[in-house]
Amino acid sequence: LGAALLADLARLLGPDALVQGPAVREYLRDSTEMQGLFGAADAVVAPAGVEQVQALVRWCYERGVAMVPRGGGTGFAGGAVPRGGVVVSLERLRSIRTFEPELWRMQLDAGVTTARVHRTARESGLYFPPDPGAAEQSQIGGNIACNAGGPHSFKYGVTRDWVTGVEAVVAGGELVSLGGPTRKDVAGYDLRSLFCGSEGTLGIVTGAWLRLIPAPPAQVPVLAAYGSTAAGVRALRRVYGHGLRSAVLEYLDAGALDSARAAFPGGLPADARFLVIAEADGDPAGAEALAEELDEALAGEALRVWVMREAAERRDLWRWRGGVSFAVRGRRGGKMSEDICVPFDRLEEALELGEAAGRALGLPTCSWGHAGDGNLHATFMIDAGDAAEVARAEQAARLLFEAAIELGGTITGEHGIGLVKREQLPRQLGEAAMRLQVEIKRAFDPRNLFNPGKKVVLP
Ligand SMILES: Cc1cc2nc3c(=O)[nH]c(=O)nc-3n(C[C@H](O)[C@H](O)[C@H](O)COP(=O)(O)OP(=O)(O)OC[C@H]3O[C@@H](n4cnc5c(N)ncnc54)[C@H](O)[C@@H]3O)c2cc1C
């Protein structure tokens, strides 16, 4: 390996495809860098197109060389962090192949960023709802590989619900199209869905077909601040109970608010310890009517309610919400953010157990996330350079995972298993389901070369 491997890859793909020098470092990490995770690779390549990806996979498959597909590197599970092998960056596959606004659909390369999909759709009055928070960096291939969600998943679902087809290079370098522009398809097993959330372990996604919808003309956030978690959770339950079809249903607890309080547009009441964010959307009259109903449902026990009818208010709100993760990180320089997901009725217990896990290990803790989906970003704030503290956070995370499973939930709602949760997976799935997972991995990747050691570890 080493120099010989680089020379071979340069011959195969052309020297332009090799990433070299200090830039390599950027390809050895993802968002788990905030908890001190860093990888090592034998080579980093950025193929120029689908045919080059095929040539590379064929070459690696013949020689037994591991491949680590990489999108924008924003993942929270260490999925793109290499443990040797060749990092395959999809960044040069960035064309929108066809965009047919009148048919509400788009076919594109895997390396197109999520934000570009949003912008392109918007410019033609259309909407692609999945909105994971690092959209300027994350790529549609990475979104598919993680089956990414985001705040608007509450009403609109996750990436899988918007992908009608996946194009991927599989073992041996073959190109497969799983689905396409067709909106319904039950021919064969649903391999398209299987690729959604496969975390680079079944093949390399090179393209996709997306379905879009007409953009809702009006979007009106409705926020409410509470003096306690219990009061906030009661308000969330009222939104469900009143049958209000909010587009988002988010929360931030006291610790998350304390991290981002100063930047909240317009200021928060000093005694606010829990914030709920809902959003009414649709045609202007419908959105206004729903905003009023949300206002009423959230107002009981609230310290303050905001109904944000101005576009600038909404923009500032979501910009602030997008910065929460970074503000929390800023508290101690690092953080370990988990994303357990529990049935909605167990939300309050999950919030308490997250805090208890941090307390038990002596770590400052906070959480925020997608309350309507029961999806909590329980976070332990750490100094990522302090190995003992990282180990304590890992212990706290294990307590959290146990709690999630006990509450009937899952250890990951949207970030995936990757490197960091792989030991926990058998515990959640049990023996028989785990065996099926292993058999699926073997069927797609008999030589265990697509992102080995991630998600489903072969015995
Ligand atoms: C501030 C912030 C907020 C976030 N908010 C959310 C959120 O609300 N909801 C959410 O779901 N996530 C969220 N994320 C996590 C992350 O943005 C998503 O998981 C995103 O989908 C990852 O995409 P990426 O292109 O960066 O993938 P990467 O990090 O590069 O890779 C992630 C995984 O996908 C695989 N992969 C990437 N591209 C391909 C491909 N073309 N073919 C096969 N496998 C591939 C990698 O091997 C790896 O296993 C957030 C991250 C940050 C930093």
The ligand as an SDF file (V2000), in Angstrom:
LIG
                    3D

 53 58  0  0  0  0  0  0  0  0999 V2000
  -25.2730   21.3060   12.8160 C   0  0  0  0  0  0  0  0  0  0  0  0
  -25.7890   19.9730   12.3450 C   0  0  0  0  0  0  0  0  0  0  0  0
  -27.1470   19.7250   12.3750 C   0  0  0  0  0  0  0  0  0  0  0  0
  -27.6430   18.5040   11.9290 C   0  0  0  0  0  0  0  0  0  0  0  0
  -28.9820   18.2980   11.9570 N   0  0  0  0  0  0  0  0  0  0  0  0
  -29.4880   17.1220   11.5200 C   0  0  0  0  0  0  0  0  0  0  0  0
  -30.8970   16.8910   11.5320 C   0  0  0  0  0  0  0  0  0  0  0  0
  -31.6830   17.7400   11.9370 O   0  0  0  0  0  0  0  0  0  0  0  0
  -31.3450   15.6970   11.0900 N   0  0  0  0  0  0  0  0  0  0  0  0
  -30.4860   14.7210   10.6210 C   0  0  0  0  0  0  0  0  0  0  0  0
  -30.9630   13.6510   10.2080 O   0  0  0  0  0  0  0  0  0  0  0  0
  -29.1520   14.9120   10.6110 N   0  0  0  0  0  0  0  0  0  0  0  0
  -28.6350   16.0750   11.0430 C   0  0  0  0  0  0  0  0  0  0  0  0
  -27.2760   16.2810   11.0300 N   0  0  0  0  0  0  0  0  0  0  0  0
  -26.3860   15.1780   10.6230 C   0  0  0  0  0  0  0  0  0  0  0  0
  -25.9290   15.1750    9.1440 C   0  0  0  0  0  0  0  0  0  0  0  0
  -25.9660   16.4610    8.5860 O   0  0  0  0  0  0  0  0  0  0  0  0
  -26.7790   14.2390    8.3100 C   0  0  0  0  0  0  0  0  0  0  0  0
  -26.6440   12.9120    8.7690 O   0  0  0  0  0  0  0  0  0  0  0  0
  -26.4210   14.2420    6.8120 C   0  0  0  0  0  0  0  0  0  0  0  0
  -27.3670   13.4600    6.1080 O   0  0  0  0  0  0  0  0  0  0  0  0
  -25.0360   13.6820    6.5060 C   0  0  0  0  0  0  0  0  0  0  0  0
  -24.7460   13.9470    5.1560 O   0  0  0  0  0  0  0  0  0  0  0  0
  -23.2420   14.1090    4.6570 P   0  0  0  0  0  0  0  0  0  0  0  0
  -23.2820   14.3050    3.1820 O   0  0  0  0  0  0  0  0  0  0  0  0
  -22.5120   15.1110    5.4360 O   0  0  0  0  0  0  0  0  0  0  0  0
  -22.6920   12.6350    4.9710 O   0  0  0  0  0  0  0  0  0  0  0  0
  -21.2850   12.1750    5.5880 P   0  0  0  0  0  0  0  0  0  0  0  0
  -21.1020   12.6740    6.9570 O   0  0  0  0  0  0  0  0  0  0  0  0
  -20.1910   12.4490    4.6180 O   0  0  0  0  0  0  0  0  0  0  0  0
  -21.5190   10.5940    5.6360 O   0  0  0  0  0  0  0  0  0  0  0  0
  -22.4760   10.0370    6.4810 C   0  0  0  0  0  0  0  0  0  0  0  0
  -22.6220    8.5350    6.1700 C   0  0  0  0  0  0  0  0  0  0  0  0
  -23.1430    8.3740    4.8580 O   0  0  0  0  0  0  0  0  0  0  0  0
  -22.2360    7.6330    4.0360 C   0  0  0  0  0  0  0  0  0  0  0  0
  -22.2730    8.2580    2.7030 N   0  0  0  0  0  0  0  0  0  0  0  0
  -22.1150    9.5650    2.3970 C   0  0  0  0  0  0  0  0  0  0  0  0
  -22.2740    9.7610    1.0790 N   0  0  0  0  0  0  0  0  0  0  0  0
  -22.5400    8.5380    0.5340 C   0  0  0  0  0  0  0  0  0  0  0  0
  -22.7920    8.0720   -0.7740 C   0  0  0  0  0  0  0  0  0  0  0  0
  -22.8130    8.8900   -1.8290 N   0  0  0  0  0  0  0  0  0  0  0  0
  -23.0060    6.7390   -0.9550 N   0  0  0  0  0  0  0  0  0  0  0  0
  -23.0050    5.8820    0.0880 C   0  0  0  0  0  0  0  0  0  0  0  0
  -22.7600    6.2680    1.3570 N   0  0  0  0  0  0  0  0  0  0  0  0
  -22.5320    7.5850    1.5780 C   0  0  0  0  0  0  0  0  0  0  0  0
  -20.8920    7.7310    4.7310 C   0  0  0  0  0  0  0  0  0  0  0  0
  -20.0850    6.5910    4.4440 O   0  0  0  0  0  0  0  0  0  0  0  0
  -21.3060    7.7830    6.1850 C   0  0  0  0  0  0  0  0  0  0  0  0
  -21.5310    6.4870    6.6710 O   0  0  0  0  0  0  0  0  0  0  0  0
  -26.7500   17.4960   11.4610 C   0  0  0  0  0  0  0  0  0  0  0  0
  -25.3650   17.7620   11.4260 C   0  0  0  0  0  0  0  0  0  0  0  0
  -24.8810   18.9860   11.8600 C   0  0  0  0  0  0  0  0  0  0  0  0
  -23.3990   19.2310   11.7960 C   0  0  0  0  0  0  0  0  0  0  0  0
  1  2  1  0
  2  3  1  0
  2 52  2  0
  3  4  2  0
  4  5  1  0
  4 50  1  0
  5  6  2  0
  6  7  1  0
  6 13  1  0
  7  8  2  0
  7  9  1  0
  9 10  1  0
 10 11  2  0
 10 12  1  0
 12 13  2  0
 13 14  1  0
 14 15  1  0
 14 50  1  0
 15 16  1  0
 16 17  1  0
 16 18  1  0
 18 19  1  0
 18 20  1  0
 20 21  1  0
 20 22  1  0
 22 23  1  0
 23 24  1  0
 24 25  2  0
 24 26  1  0
 24 27  1  0
 27 28  1  0
 28 29  2  0
 28 30  1  0
 28 31  1  0
 31 32  1  0
 32 33  1  0
 33 34  1  0
 33 48  1  0
 34 35  1  0
 35 36  1  0
 35 46  1  0
 36 37  1  0
 36 45  1  0
 37 38  2  0
 38 39  1  0
 39 40  1  0
 39 45  2  0
 40 41  1  0
 40 42  2  0
 42 43  1  0
 43 44  2  0
 44 45  1  0
 46 47  1  0
 46 48  1  0
 48 49  1  0
 50 51  2  0
 51 52  1  0
 52 53  1  0
M  END
$$$$
